[in-house]
Amino acid sequence: MHNNLRLPALGATFVALTLVCGAAQAQHTLKFGVVRYDSHSKTTGVTGIGIPPGADAEVGDATTALFTYEYTVSPQFGVELVMGVPPKIKAKATGSVAFLGEVLTARNVAPALLVNYHFGEPGGGLRPYIGVGVNYTKFTDVKTPYGWDVKLSDSAGLLVHGGVDWAINKNWGMFASIARVDVKSNLVATGAVVLRTTIDFRPWTYEAGFSYRF
């Protein structure tokens, strides 16, 4: 089971970190672009009364818009809040129940809070960075064509990423990054029978877009 990490807690942590670090060398960076959610899902298998052995499912990939805000507290360190338009994820049946086709759609609201380390000095053109933080995922708008009542538990897990910033001028730039996210959810589908599984989404995300510093 995963401990829930509520959004207010993320916001409070973000504010606390920025206040503690101070604003002497503060810089603000807004990023906007696209993110590709590349799922490598694995489940514990779908179980339930009357469900044949080998029943399984897999989650597909998704693409959506990305927005981030980073508060740089020194030339090297920054605190970043990552948000995005919740993408629609789709799951299809596999194994002995592959004939069922698409069995589920949902949207995942997944803010993340990270601490980043930037290599090099500001204004130096290309600047690589790495970061680590926590991701919170909540599943909404869960639907199925089979009339089940489906519940997906929230997830909180580790997130690590790395990327590069390219300064076009004093304010504008471009970025590209890659991240590995820990996302697991317990699924319970209630209908004529109760189906259960645990989904390890194991996603990699690929981001690219523009940045504005002020």
N, C-alpha and C positions, 0 to 999 in steps of 0.2 A: 504494500500500500504506500501511497505517496502523501507526504505532508502538504497540506494546502498552504499556498503563499498568497495572501490576498493582495489585490492591487493597492490598497492604502498603505500596506506595509512596504511595498516597493517604492511608493512615492515618498514615504517618511524616511526611508533609508537614503534615497537620493538627495533629499534636502539636507539631511544630517551630514552626509559626506561633503557636500559643497560648502556648508557653513564651517565645518571643522577645518577644511583645507584653506579657506580664506579666498579673497578675491584680488590679491595683489597682482598676480600675473594671469588673471582669468581671461579666457577667450571662449566665445560661444561659436559652435559650429552646427549648422542645420544641414542634413543630408536628405535627399529625396531621389528615388529611383525605383528599380524593380528588383524583386527577389524571386529566385527559383527555388522552390521547396522540393528537393529530391529525396523521396522516401525510400528507405530500404527496410520496409516493415517485416516483422517476424512476430508470430503469435504463438501462444501455448496450445493452439488447436481449438476448434469450436466444439464444446461439449454440451450435452443435454439429452434428456430422455428421447429415444427414438432417432437421435442423430447418428448417421453412419460413421464408422471409424475413418479417419483421414480427412474429415471435414475441416476446411481452413478458409482463410481470407487474406487478401493483401490490399494495401493502401496505395493509391496512385500518387503521382506528382502533381504539383500545382504552381502557379505563378501569380504574383500579386504586386501591389505597390508598397514601397517601403519608405518610412520616415524615421529619422533619428535626430536626437539632440545630444550634443556632447559639450560638457563644461570642462574646459581645460584648465587645470589648477596649477600647472607648471609647464615648461616647454616639453616635458616628456609624458606627464601623467594627465589623464582625463577620465571623467565619469560619464558614461553614455547610457541614455535611455533609448531603447529600440522599440518601435511600434510599426504596425503595418495594417493595411486593409485585410480583414480576415479572409483568407482564401477558402474556396470550396474544395474540400477533399472528398475523394470517392473511394469506396472499397468494393471489391468484387470477390465473389466466392471462388475458391480454388479447391483442388483436391477432389474428394468424392462428391462434392456438392457444386462443382464448377458450373453445372448447367443452370444454376440460379442467376448467374450473371451479376449485374450490379446490385448489391444488397444494402448499400448505405451511402448517404451523403451527409456532410456536416461542415461547419465552419469552425476554424480554430483561432481564438483570440489569444495571441501569444506575445505579450510584452516581455522585454528582457532588460536587465540592468547589469552593466559591465564596468570594469576598471581597465583602461587601456594604457599601454606603454608605447610611445611614439619614438622611433629611432631618428637620429639626426636632429637638425635644428629647424625651427619654423622658417618658412620662406625658402627652403632649400630644394624646391622642385618636387621630386619624388621622395615620399617619406613612408617607409613601411611601418606597420604597427601590429601589435598583438594584444589580445585582451581575454579576460576570463570573467564570468559572472553567472547569474542565475536566470533561468527562463521559467515563466509560469504560463501554462497552457490551459485554457478553458474551452470546451467544445459546446457550440451552440447550433441552433437550427438543424438539429439531427433529424433526418428523414429516411424512411425506407419504403420501398414499393410493396412490402409484404404485410404492412399493418402492425408490425411489432411496436411495442413501447421500448425504445432503446435509450439506455443511459450510458454515458461515457464519463468516467471519473476525471477530475482535474489532475494536473501533473505539475510538479516542480522539479527542476533538474539543472545540472551543470551545462554551461554553454562556453565554448572556447572558439575564438575566431582570430583570423589574421587577414591583413589586407594592405593596400597601398593607397596613399593620397597623392594627387598630383595638383600642385598649385598652378592655375592658369594665370592669375594675377593676385593682387593683395586680398581680394575677397572671394573670388570664384575659383572653383576647382572641380576635379572629378575624382571618383574613388571606385575601387573594386575590392571585394572581400569574399572570404569563404568561411563557413562556420560549421561546427559539429554540435548538435543539440541533443540533450538527453530528454526524451519524451516517452512516457509510458502511461497507458490508461487501461483500466478495467472496464470491460463492456458487459452489460447485462441486457439481453433482449427478451422481453416478456410477450408471449402470444399464446398459441395453443400449447407450447412448451416453453421452458425457460432456457435460453442459450447463454453461455458464458465463455469469455476468453479474455486474455490479457494481451494487449497490443504494444509491442516495442517498436515505435515508429522509426527509430534510428536515422533521423533525417540529416542530410547535409544541405546547407543553403548556400546559394551563390548570389551575391548582390553586386549591383553596379549602378552608378548614377552621378549626380552632380552635388556639389557642396557649396555652402555660403558661410563665410566666417565674418564675425563682427566683434 
